[in-house]
Amino acid sequence: MAGRRLSLANPRSISISKPLLLLLSLFSLLALFLLISPKIPNTNPNRSAKAPTRYFPSALDEFFSSSNPICSATSSSVQLNDPFISRREKERLYGTLSDPWAGSQVLQVYVYEMPSKFTCDLLKLFRDTYKETTNLTSNGSPVHRLIEQHSIDYWLWRDLIAPESERLLKNVRRVYRQEEADLFYIPFFTTISFFLLEKQECKALYREALKWVTDQPAWKRSEGRDHILPVHHPWSFKSVRRFMKKAIWLLPDMDNTGNWYKPGEVCLTKDVILPYVPNVELCDTKCLLETRPKRATLLFFRGRLKRNAGGKIRSKLGAVLNGADGVIIEEGTAGEGGRELAQHGMRRSVFCLSPAGDTPSSARLFDAIVSGCIPVVISDELEVPFEGLLRYNRMVLFVNSSDAVQPGWLLKYLRGIDSTKIREMQTDLAEYSRHFVYSSPALPLGPEDLTWRMIAGKLTSINQCIARSTHMEQGPRFECTCKAGNNTRVVRCTC
């Protein structure tokens, strides 16, 4: 018929093709969206199952070979525009709709960007001289090994400056505006400078560091009360640290005898005791199971028997214990060969002797813990790290010096401990050892984590001192009464 058009498609085929076309259109739009949308980074800290680095020289090699520009000329702009950090800092400051108080749960730390001669240059000096040096201290200890034992300043700093998306600790954050900070971290490597620089050069550097820090507005505002100063070796920063005694010092022990710290410089009220970095490798669960039946030695010690101050007890113990059945007492240092011998001996012993050194503390306590060897501490003045967070009586034996030096007393005491108690303490050592192993990245419940927990517990009193100092000529005084063995001493600190 003229003027009439016929459809080429039948009605049934049209009814099927409409939904199909709609579905294809939706798929096309979705594919286009996925192609042009920005990739969302995975901020899960566990996305890379990289094993933590625990050996200080290896950690430095990794640090300087990484793309982290902290030690480059552009360090002043590091991470300032990181959107991840910006978002997290706002959440900490102002909370979220679901939890408006979330911002009060995390320590906010401002890390000073000091000139490289106080930081990166010293780390490079250590790294570049580590293998070549034969430098020894006056008592024969290898200098670089000694620096490693006290390298807590590196491990804390390394964690703080790491990109936020790579950090595992969530109880402390780095902030980039001083007015947002709870605390200020001073990243000066005082131990490296003391041992590796010439005496006069070191003292001059100390004076420069002192002036640099005390010229900062934040220091002047609080007189340093909210500043963290790592002085973990008792000789480090010694010539000028009296001018910074109101800061939070990170120490190996208190040593209130006056041999290393002057009265009023250190106190448990403001300062924090940190464990030494172990000289030996961690004996993990597999290692502990393998070595448990091989622990045939009752009591083991390897180290310097002639020490100063409280460490004089070492020679007395050596005279009492040497040659006794089941006891190994060896003279030695922490050099590479000595390290291997100490590790071998500790992993084959039930108990490890940990007497005082030149100061009340000794690295052997922490070497024993990570070796699964029950420490026998003989140091009446010792204050242990993280006390109040950790229950040391589950894994450590504390013995009075007067008892330990009595002929036959110590061995009779150790042999009288039943096998069930020994097994329980060994099990607790396996659990507690993670609290004493520094690493990069820093791990939850590791020593870096517990350090910030201890400092957080002091923050209220720190802020109180700062507030009171604005309307009092002299701040309040705190008295810390510490009991060690049969001795009770009172330490008075000025707020």
C-alpha positions as CSV (number, residue, x, y, z in Angstrom):
1,M,0.0,0.0,0.0
2,A,1.2,3.4,-0.9
3,G,2.6,5.5,2.0
4,R,2.6,2.5,4.5
5,R,5.9,1.4,6.1
6,L,6.6,-2.0,7.5
7,S,8.9,-2.5,10.5
8,L,12.0,-4.6,9.8
9,A,12.1,-5.9,13.4
10,N,9.3,-7.9,14.9
11,P,7.7,-6.7,18.2
12,R,9.2,-9.6,20.3
13,S,12.8,-8.8,19.3
14,I,12.3,-5.2,20.4
15,S,11.0,-6.2,23.8
16,I,14.1,-8.3,24.4
17,S,16.7,-5.8,23.2
18,K,15.7,-2.9,25.4
19,P,16.8,-4.5,28.7
20,L,19.9,-5.8,27.1
21,L,20.9,-2.4,25.8
22,L,20.3,-0.9,29.2
23,L,22.5,-3.5,30.9
24,L,25.3,-3.0,28.4
25,S,25.1,0.7,28.9
26,L,25.5,0.3,32.7
27,F,28.5,-1.9,32.2
28,S,30.1,0.6,29.9
29,L,29.6,3.4,32.3
30,L,31.1,1.4,35.2
31,A,34.1,0.4,33.1
32,L,34.7,4.0,32.1
33,F,34.4,5.1,35.8
34,L,37.0,2.6,36.8
35,L,39.4,3.7,34.1
36,I,39.3,7.4,34.9
37,S,38.9,7.3,38.7
38,P,42.1,7.9,40.8
39,K,43.7,5.0,42.5
40,I,43.0,5.0,46.3
41,P,46.2,4.0,48.1
42,N,46.0,1.1,50.5
43,T,46.9,2.6,53.9
44,N,46.9,-0.7,55.7
45,P,50.2,-0.9,57.5
46,N,50.3,-4.6,57.1
47,R,50.0,-4.6,53.3
48,S,53.7,-5.4,52.9
49,A,54.8,-8.3,55.0
50,K,58.4,-7.0,55.3
51,A,60.3,-8.3,58.2
52,P,61.4,-5.6,60.6
53,T,65.1,-4.6,60.7
54,R,66.7,-5.0,64.1
55,Y,70.4,-4.6,63.5
56,F,71.6,-1.0,63.8
57,P,74.2,-0.9,60.9
58,S,71.7,-2.6,58.6
59,A,69.0,-0.2,59.6
60,L,71.3,2.7,58.7
61,D,72.1,1.2,55.3
62,E,68.4,0.8,54.6
63,F,67.7,4.3,55.8
64,F,70.3,6.1,53.6
65,S,69.4,4.0,50.6
66,S,65.7,4.7,50.8
67,S,63.8,7.5,49.1
68,N,63.2,9.2,52.4
69,P,64.6,12.8,51.9
70,I,65.0,13.6,55.6
71,C,68.8,13.8,55.2
72,S,68.7,15.7,51.9
73,A,68.7,19.4,51.2
74,T,65.0,19.4,50.8
75,S,64.3,17.9,54.3
76,S,62.4,21.0,55.5
77,S,59.5,20.2,53.2
78,V,59.3,16.5,54.0
79,Q,55.7,15.2,54.2
80,L,54.2,18.6,54.8
81,N,51.7,18.1,52.1
82,D,50.9,14.5,52.8
83,P,47.1,14.4,52.7
84,F,47.1,11.2,54.8
85,I,48.9,13.1,57.6
86,S,46.7,16.2,57.2
87,R,43.5,14.2,57.5
88,R,44.8,12.3,60.5
89,E,46.0,15.4,62.3
90,K,42.6,17.1,61.9
91,E,41.0,14.0,63.3
92,R,43.3,14.1,66.3
93,L,42.8,17.8,66.9
94,Y,39.1,18.0,66.4
95,G,37.9,14.4,66.6
96,T,35.2,12.9,64.4
97,L,31.4,13.0,64.4
98,S,31.3,9.5,65.8
99,D,34.0,10.2,68.4
100,P,34.7,13.9,69.2
101,W,37.2,12.9,71.9
102,A,39.4,10.8,69.6
103,G,41.9,13.7,69.3
104,S,42.9,13.3,73.0
105,Q,44.0,9.7,72.8
106,V,47.3,10.1,70.8
107,L,50.6,11.9,71.8
108,Q,51.4,14.6,69.3
109,V,55.2,15.1,69.0
110,Y,57.0,17.8,67.1
111,V,60.4,16.7,65.9
112,Y,62.9,19.5,65.6
113,E,64.7,19.7,62.2
114,M,68.1,20.4,63.6
115,P,71.1,21.1,61.3
116,S,72.5,17.9,59.8
117,K,75.8,18.1,61.9
118,F,73.7,17.1,64.9
119,T,71.8,14.3,63.1
120,C,72.5,12.8,59.7
121,D,76.2,13.7,59.6
122,L,76.7,11.7,62.8
123,L,74.8,8.7,61.6
124,K,76.9,8.7,58.4
125,L,80.1,8.9,60.5
126,F,79.0,5.9,62.4
127,R,78.1,3.9,59.3
128,D,81.2,4.8,57.4
129,T,83.6,3.9,60.2
130,Y,81.8,0.8,61.6
131,K,83.8,-1.9,59.8
132,E,87.2,-0.2,59.7
133,T,87.5,1.0,63.2
134,T,89.4,-0.8,66.0
135,N,88.7,2.0,68.5
136,L,88.3,0.8,72.1
137,T,87.2,2.5,75.2
138,S,89.6,2.8,78.2
139,N,88.3,-0.5,79.6
140,G,88.7,-2.3,76.3
141,S,85.1,-2.3,75.0
142,P,84.6,-1.8,71.2
143,V,83.3,1.8,70.7
144,H,80.9,1.0,67.9
145,R,79.4,-1.9,69.7
146,L,78.9,0.4,72.7
147,I,77.2,3.0,70.6
148,E,74.8,0.3,69.3
149,Q,73.8,-0.6,72.8
150,H,72.8,3.0,73.4
151,S,71.3,3.7,70.0
152,I,67.7,4.2,71.3
153,D,67.9,7.8,70.0
154,Y,68.0,6.5,66.4
155,W,65.2,4.0,66.7
156,L,62.8,6.5,68.3
157,W,63.7,9.2,65.7
158,R,63.5,6.8,62.8
159,D,60.0,5.8,63.7
160,L,58.8,9.4,64.2
161,I,60.1,10.6,60.8
162,A,58.8,7.6,58.8
163,P,55.9,8.3,56.4
164,E,52.7,8.0,58.4
165,S,51.3,5.3,56.1
166,E,54.2,3.1,56.9
167,R,54.1,3.4,60.7
168,L,52.6,0.7,62.9
169,L,52.5,2.7,66.2
170,K,49.2,4.6,66.6
171,N,49.7,6.0,70.1
172,V,52.1,8.7,68.9
173,R,52.0,11.0,65.9
174,R,54.4,13.5,64.4
175,V,53.0,17.0,63.9
176,Y,54.4,19.9,61.9
177,R,53.1,22.9,63.8
178,Q,54.5,23.6,67.2
179,E,51.3,24.9,68.6
180,E,49.7,21.4,68.0
181,A,52.4,19.5,69.9
182,D,52.2,17.8,73.3
183,L,55.9,17.2,73.3
184,F,59.1,18.2,71.4
185,Y,61.7,15.6,70.4
186,I,65.4,16.7,70.2
187,P,67.1,14.4,67.6
188,F,70.7,15.0,68.6
189,F,72.8,11.8,68.6
190,T,74.8,12.5,71.7
191,T,76.4,9.1,72.2
192,I,77.8,8.9,68.6
193,S,79.3,12.4,69.0
194,F,80.9,11.6,72.3
195,F,82.7,8.5,71.1
196,L,83.5,9.3,67.5
197,L,84.5,13.0,67.7
198,E,87.7,14.5,69.1
199,K,87.1,15.7,72.7
200,Q,87.2,19.5,71.9
201,E,85.2,19.1,68.8
202,C,82.6,17.1,70.7
203,K,82.3,19.8,73.5
204,A,82.0,22.5,70.9
205,L,79.2,20.6,69.2
206,Y,77.5,20.1,72.5
207,R,77.6,23.8,73.2
208,E,76.1,24.5,69.7
209,A,73.3,22.0,70.3
210,L,72.5,23.5,73.6
211,K,72.3,27.0,72.2
212,W,70.2,25.8,69.2
213,V,67.6,24.1,71.3
214,T,67.4,26.6,74.1
215,D,66.9,29.4,71.6
216,Q,63.7,27.8,70.3
217,P,60.5,29.6,71.4
218,A,58.9,26.3,72.6
219,W,61.8,25.7,74.9
220,K,61.7,29.2,76.3
221,R,57.9,28.9,76.9
222,S,58.2,25.7,79.0
223,E,61.9,25.9,80.0
224,G,62.2,22.5,78.3
225,R,59.8,20.6,80.5
226,D,57.9,19.2,77.5
227,H,61.1,18.4,75.6
228,I,62.6,14.9,75.2
229,L,66.4,14.6,75.4
230,P,67.9,11.2,74.6
231,V,71.0,10.8,76.8
232,H,71.1,7.1,77.1
233,H,74.8,6.7,77.7
234,P,75.8,8.2,81.1
235,W,78.8,10.1,79.5
236,S,76.8,11.6,76.6
237,F,76.1,15.4,76.6
238,K,77.6,15.4,80.1
239,S,79.4,18.8,79.8
240,V,76.2,20.8,79.2
241,R,73.2,18.7,80.1
242,R,72.9,20.4,83.5
243,F,71.4,23.3,81.6
244,M,68.7,21.1,80.3
245,K,67.8,19.2,83.5
246,K,64.1,20.1,83.4
247,A,63.6,18.2,80.1
248,I,62.5,14.6,79.9
249,W,65.7,12.5,79.8
250,L,65.8,9.1,78.2
251,L,68.2,7.1,80.4
252,P,69.6,3.6,81.0
253,D,69.1,4.0,84.8
254,M,68.9,6.6,87.5
255,D,72.2,6.1,89.3
256,N,71.5,8.4,92.1
257,T,74.9,7.7,93.6
258,G,76.2,11.0,92.1
259,N,78.9,9.3,90.0
260,W,77.2,10.0,86.7
261,Y,74.2,12.4,87.3
262,K,74.3,15.3,89.7
263,P,71.6,15.6,92.4
264,G,68.4,17.0,91.0
265,E,69.2,16.1,87.4
266,V,67.3,12.8,87.1
267,C,64.2,11.6,88.7
268,L,61.5,9.0,88.0
269,T,58.9,11.8,88.1
270,K,60.1,13.3,84.9
271,D,62.5,10.9,83.2
272,V,62.1,7.6,81.5
273,I,64.4,4.5,81.7
274,L,64.8,2.6,78.4
275,P,66.4,-0.8,77.8
276,Y,69.7,-1.2,76.1
277,V,69.7,-2.4,72.5
278,P,70.5,-6.2,72.9
279,N,73.9,-7.3,71.7
280,V,72.6,-10.7,70.7
281,E,69.9,-11.9,68.3
282,L,66.4,-12.6,69.4
283,C,65.8,-16.2,70.2
284,D,62.3,-16.6,68.8
285,T,59.7,-19.3,69.6
286,K,61.3,-21.9,67.3
287,C,64.8,-21.1,68.8
288,L,63.4,-21.4,72.4
289,L,61.9,-24.8,71.7
290,E,65.2,-26.1,70.2
291,T,67.4,-24.7,72.9
292,R,65.3,-25.6,76.0
293,P,66.6,-29.2,76.2
294,K,70.2,-28.1,75.6
295,R,70.4,-25.7,78.5
296,A,72.8,-27.7,80.6
297,T,74.7,-24.8,82.2
298,L,73.1,-23.6,85.5
299,L,74.6,-20.1,85.6
300,F,76.4,-18.1,82.8
301,F,78.3,-14.8,82.6
302,R,80.5,-13.4,80.0
303,G,81.8,-9.8,80.3
304,R,84.2,-7.5,82.0
305,L,84.9,-8.5,85.6
306,K,86.7,-5.4,86.6
307,R,84.4,-2.4,86.7
308,N,84.1,0.9,88.6
309,A,81.6,2.1,91.2
310,G,78.8,-0.5,91.8
311,G,80.3,-2.8,89.2
312,K,83.1,-3.8,91.7
313,I,80.7,-6.6,92.8
314,R,81.6,-8.4,89.6
315,S,85.1,-9.3,90.8
316,K,83.6,-10.5,94.1
317,L,81.1,-12.7,92.3
318,G,83.8,-14.0,90.0
319,A,85.9,-15.1,93.0
320,V,82.9,-16.8,94.7
321,L,81.5,-18.5,91.7
322,N,84.5,-19.3,89.5
323,G,85.1,-23.1,89.1
324,A,81.8,-24.1,90.7
325,D,79.9,-27.0,89.1
326,G,77.5,-25.9,86.4
327,V,78.8,-22.3,86.3
328,I,80.6,-20.6,83.5
329,I,82.2,-17.2,84.3
330,E,84.2,-15.8,81.4
331,E,86.1,-12.5,80.9
332,G,85.3,-10.9,77.5
333,T,84.1,-7.9,75.6
334,A,81.2,-7.2,73.2
335,G,83.2,-7.4,70.0
336,E,82.0,-9.6,67.2
337,G,83.7,-12.7,68.5
338,G,82.6,-12.0,72.0
339,R,79.0,-11.4,70.8
340,E,78.8,-14.9,69.3
341,L,80.3,-16.5,72.4
342,A,77.9,-14.7,74.7
343,Q,74.9,-15.6,72.5
344,H,76.0,-19.3,72.4
345,G,76.5,-19.4,76.2
346,M,73.2,-17.7,77.0
347,R,71.2,-20.0,74.8
348,R,72.6,-23.0,76.6
349,S,72.1,-21.8,80.1
350,V,69.1,-21.8,82.5
351,F,70.2,-18.6,84.4
352,C,72.3,-15.7,83.3
353,L,74.1,-13.4,85.8
354,S,73.4,-9.7,85.4
355,P,75.5,-7.7,87.9
356,A,75.8,-4.0,88.0
357,G,78.3,-2.4,85.6
358,D,79.9,1.1,86.0
359,T,76.3,2.2,86.5
360,P,73.5,0.1,88.2
361,S,72.3,-1.2,84.8
362,S,73.9,-3.6,82.4
363,A,73.2,-4.7,78.8
364,R,73.3,-8.3,80.0
365,L,69.9,-8.1,81.5
366,F,68.4,-7.5,78.1
367,D,70.7,-9.9,76.3
368,A,69.5,-12.6,78.7
369,I,65.8,-11.8,78.2
370,V,66.0,-12.1,74.4
371,S,68.0,-15.3,74.8
372,G,65.5,-17.0,76.9
373,C,67.9,-17.2,79.8
374,I,66.4,-16.2,83.2
375,P,68.3,-13.1,84.4
376,V,69.7,-13.0,87.9
377,V,70.0,-9.3,88.7
378,I,72.5,-8.3,91.4
379,S,72.3,-4.5,91.5
380,D,70.8,-3.0,94.5
381,E,70.3,0.5,92.9
382,L,68.8,-0.7,89.6
383,E,65.6,0.9,88.3
384,V,64.3,-1.2,85.4
385,P,62.6,0.0,82.2
386,F,58.8,0.2,81.9
387,E,58.2,-0.7,85.5
388,G,54.5,-0.4,86.2
389,L,53.8,-1.7,82.7
390,L,55.7,-5.0,83.0
391,R,55.8,-7.5,85.8
392,Y,59.4,-8.3,86.1
393,N,59.0,-10.9,88.9
394,R,57.5,-13.2,86.3
395,M,60.8,-13.4,84.3
396,V,63.7,-12.0,86.4
397,L,65.2,-12.9,89.8
398,F,66.4,-10.0,91.9
399,V,69.1,-10.9,94.5
400,N,70.6,-8.6,97.2
401,S,74.3,-8.0,96.7
402,S,75.0,-8.9,100.4
403,D,73.5,-12.4,99.9
404,A,75.0,-13.0,96.5
405,V,78.6,-12.6,97.6
406,Q,78.2,-15.2,100.5
407,P,80.1,-18.4,99.5
408,G,77.6,-21.0,98.3
409,W,74.5,-18.9,98.9
410,L,73.6,-18.0,95.3
411,L,74.1,-21.5,93.8
412,K,72.0,-23.0,96.7
413,Y,69.3,-20.5,96.0
414,L,69.2,-21.2,92.2
415,R,69.3,-25.0,92.6
416,G,66.4,-24.8,95.0
417,I,64.0,-23.4,92.4
418,D,61.8,-26.2,91.1
419,S,61.6,-27.1,87.5
420,T,57.9,-26.0,87.2
421,K,58.8,-22.5,88.3
422,I,61.8,-22.4,85.8
423,R,59.5,-23.6,83.0
424,E,57.0,-20.9,83.8
425,M,59.7,-18.2,83.8
426,Q,61.1,-19.4,80.5
427,T,57.6,-19.2,79.0
428,D,57.1,-15.7,80.3
429,L,60.5,-14.7,78.8
430,A,59.3,-15.9,75.4
431,E,56.3,-13.6,75.8
432,Y,58.1,-10.6,77.3
433,S,61.1,-10.5,74.9
434,R,59.2,-8.5,72.3
435,H,59.2,-5.5,74.7
436,F,63.0,-5.2,74.5
437,V,63.7,-5.5,70.8
438,Y,64.0,-2.2,68.8
439,S,63.1,-2.4,65.1
440,S,62.3,-0.5,62.0
441,P,59.4,-0.2,61.6
442,A,58.7,0.0,65.3
443,L,56.3,-2.6,66.4
444,P,53.3,-2.4,68.8
445,L,54.3,-3.5,72.3
446,G,58.0,-3.0,71.3
447,P,60.3,-0.7,73.4
448,E,59.4,2.3,71.3
449,D,55.7,1.8,71.9
450,L,56.2,1.3,75.7
451,T,58.4,4.4,75.8
452,W,55.6,6.6,74.6
453,R,53.2,4.9,77.0
454,M,55.5,5.8,79.9
455,I,55.8,9.4,78.7
456,A,52.1,9.7,78.2
457,G,51.7,8.9,81.9
458,K,53.8,11.9,82.8
459,L,52.0,14.4,80.5
460,T,49.5,15.6,83.0
461,S,52.2,16.5,85.6
462,I,54.3,18.1,82.8
463,N,51.5,20.4,81.8
464,Q,50.8,21.2,85.4
465,C,54.4,22.2,85.9
466,I,54.3,24.4,82.9
467,A,51.1,26.1,84.0
468,R,52.4,26.6,87.5
469,S,55.7,28.0,86.3
470,T,53.8,30.9,84.8
471,H,52.5,32.2,88.2
472,M,55.0,30.8,90.6
473,E,58.6,31.9,91.1
474,Q,59.6,28.3,91.8
475,G,57.7,25.3,90.6
476,P,56.6,22.6,93.1
477,R,58.9,19.9,94.3
478,F,58.3,16.2,93.8
479,E,59.7,13.5,96.1
480,C,60.2,10.0,94.6
481,T,60.8,7.4,97.3
482,C,62.4,4.3,95.7
483,K,63.1,1.1,97.6
484,A,65.8,-1.2,96.2
485,G,66.5,-4.3,98.3
486,N,67.0,-3.2,101.9
487,N,67.8,0.4,100.9
488,T,65.3,3.2,100.8
489,R,66.3,6.5,99.2
490,V,64.5,9.8,98.6
491,V,65.1,11.6,95.4
492,R,63.9,15.2,95.2
493,C,63.3,16.8,91.8
494,T,62.3,20.4,91.0
495,C,59.4,20.6,88.7
